[in-house]
Amino acid sequence: MKNPCQRMKGNAGRNPLRNDRGDISIFTCFFVVGIVMLVSFLLLYASIRITCINIRNGAKMELNNLSASIYADTYRSQRETNFSEYLNTLYSSGDYTAMLEDMVTDGLASKIPLSTDDYRVRDIRLAFHVTGDRVEYVFTCSVEFYVYMFGHSYPAITRPVELTGYHNTKF
């Protein structure tokens, strides 16, 4: 009795259940998977860079608004000749700096969403320093990026964003 595969052989002696044209090697599978992983990584990297640039640009616009607010406050304080009192308020009053931080955070939130399925902006802080004849302000935040896999969102990477701005004062 003949083997079932031998009975199905055609005239040319070939097995019709085996298609030689469709065979691929295991190395080809790994190569294709590697290329797909590389392209996915490059797209994720580009997406993270673009999002950080968008957040940085929004923060720059808010720092410009902050500079205008500081200008109005320092102009008023210099006109009333109590600039040192303004600096004491800037350094010692947590309410005033919290108000400035809230102003920057609200303005940034109006320009870009602070939390999406892909990222979350957190730890927004403003620090102030007087260097020479200008007020330096430093904006810092962390952006946590997420990857969605298997029905869950996992944190993939956290990138810091830091911007420094100056407001020139005339004593």
ZITASUL-V349583 format. One line per field, one symbol per residue. ss: DSSP state (H for helix, E for strand, C for the rest). psi: psi as a letter, one per 30 degrees, with the letter a starting at -180 (. if undefined). burial: # if it has 9 or more other ideal C-beta (glycine too) atoms within 8 Angstrom, else .. A space follows every 10 residues. Layout:
# ZITASUL-V349583
ss = ???
psi = ???
burial = ???
This chain:
# ZITASUL-V349583
ss = CCCHHHHCCC CCCCCCCCCH HHCCCHHHHH HHHHHHHHHH HHHHHHHHHH HHHHHHHHHH HHHHHHHHHH HHHHHHHHHC CCHHHHHHHH HHCHHHHHHH HHHHHHHHHH HCCCECCCEE EEEEEEEEEE ECCEEEEEEE EEEEEEEEEC CEEEEEEEEE EEEEEEEECC C
psi = kkkeeeffka eggljffkjf ffkklfeeee eeeeeeeeee eeeeeeeeee eeeeeeeeee eeeeeeeeee eeeeeeeeeg hheeeeeeee efjfeeeeee eeeeeeeeff elkfkafflk klhklkkkkj jbglkkkkkk lkjkkkkjkh glkkkekkkk kkkklkjklj .
burial = .......##. .......... ........#. .......... ...#..##.. ##.###.### #######.## #.##..##.. ..#..##### ..#..##..# #.###.###. ........## #..#.#.#.. ...####### #######... ....#...#. #.#.#.#.#. .
